[in-house]
Amino acid sequence: MINRRLGTVLLGALFGALVVFMWLAARSEMADTTFALVVIAVLFIAAGLLGALRSGAVAGGVLAGFVAGLVSALTVPGDYALFHTAPYFPFFDVAALVDTMAMAAMAVLLLATAGALLPGLSKHRNRVGRSIRAFVAAWRHDPKLVA
């Protein structure tokens, strides 16, 4: 159990490091910003997916995405340290910092949760398909619904 959780944490750290690398590539103009944002979103989805597949539970995928988000949060101080973008580190006021970090965490966890839910999608797709077929069959047999 602990080995599996440690592996999920390390997987999340790996994806977080890849996010930091893509951020660095976009900030230093080695990659297009839009391309880098799409790749970063896909990396968070992949962290959730692989974490869920590795652990066998949605919670493992969310854990991997959470750790990836923690590691990728290094971009906030890195933006100031490497590119000197703001005269006040990291923001002029604490409320703006808290708001920005909360919105970033929400986006990361949303993408990671979406990725963590992907392995169980086929099971739900089959269930929804059976429900729709049963509804259509019942609709065809009930003359009050057809007329």
N, C-alpha and C positions, 0 to 999 in steps of 0.2 A: 504494500500500500504506500509506504513512504518512498520506495524506489520509483513507483509510478508517478507520484506527485512531484518528486524531485526532477524526474525527466520532463514532466510537463512545464515546470518552472524554467528549466534550462532551454526547452523549446521556445517558450515565450521570450526568454532573454535573447535567443538567437534572432527571432523575428524582430524584436525591438532594436537590435543592433543593425539589422538590415534597413529598418525604417530610418535610423539615424544616418546610415550611409546614403540613402536616397535623398534625405533632407540636405545633407552636405553637398551632394551632386547638384541638386536644384539650386541651392544658395550660391554655389560657386560657378553657376551657369554652365555646368557640364551636361545638364539634362534640362529639357523643357519643363517648366513648372507644372503645367497641366498633366503631362506624362508622369511626373514624379508623384503628384497627388493621387492619380489613379493607381499607380503601383503601390503607394503607401496604403490606400484603402484595401487593395487586394491582399497585401501582406497581413493586415489585421484580420481579414476574413479567413485567410489561410491559417493564421495562428489559431483562431477559434476552431476551424475544421480539423486541423491535425491534432490539436489538444483534445478534442472530443473523440476522435478516432483512437488516439493513443490511450486515453483513460477509460473510454467506453461510456462516458456520461457527458451531458451538456455542461456540467459544472467544471469539468476538466478543460473544456474549450474556453469557457469564460475565464478560468484561471490563467491559461496561456495568453489570452488577449489582454488580461489585466497586467500581467508581468511585462508583456510587450509594450503596453502603454506606459508603465513605470520607466522602463529603459528609454523609451522614445521621448520621455519628458526632459531628457538631457538636452533636447534642442532649445529649450527656453533659455537656460544660461549660456548655452553654446552660441546662440544667435548674438548675444551681447559680447561674449569673450572673443569670438572669431571675426565678427563682422562689425562690431561697434555700431549697432543700429539705433540704440536708444541712449540718450544721455543719462537717464535714470534707470538703474537696473533693479528689477526686471520691468517694473511699470512705475508710473508716477504715484499711484496710490495702491494700497493693498486690496481694495475692493475690486479694482480692475484685474489684478492678478488672480484673485480667487474666482472671479467670474470666468476668466479665460480658461483657467485650469479645469473648472467644473464643466464647461462646454466641451473642452477637448476630451475629458474623461467620458462624457456622455457619448460622443461620437465614436470613440475607441470601443467602448463596451457595446454599443449598438452593432458595430461591424463585427466584433468578435462573437457576440451572441448569434448574429445571423449566420456566421460561419459554423458555430457550434451546433446549430439546429439543422444544418445541411445533411448530416448522416442519417437522420431519421425522416427525411423528407419523403422517401419512396414509400415507407410504411403509411404515412399520412395520405399520400397521393392515392394509394390503392384504396384506403378507407373512404376517402371523399368520392372516388370514382364509383365504388359500390353503392354509396348513398345516392348519388345522382342517378345511376341505373335503376335502383329500386324506386326512386321517386317517379321516373319516367314510366316504368312498368306499371306502377299503381295508377298513374294518371291515365294511361291508355285503357285500363280495365274499368275505371269509374266513369260511367256515361255522363254523370252530372258535371265532371270536370272538363270533358271534351266539348260538350255542346255549349 
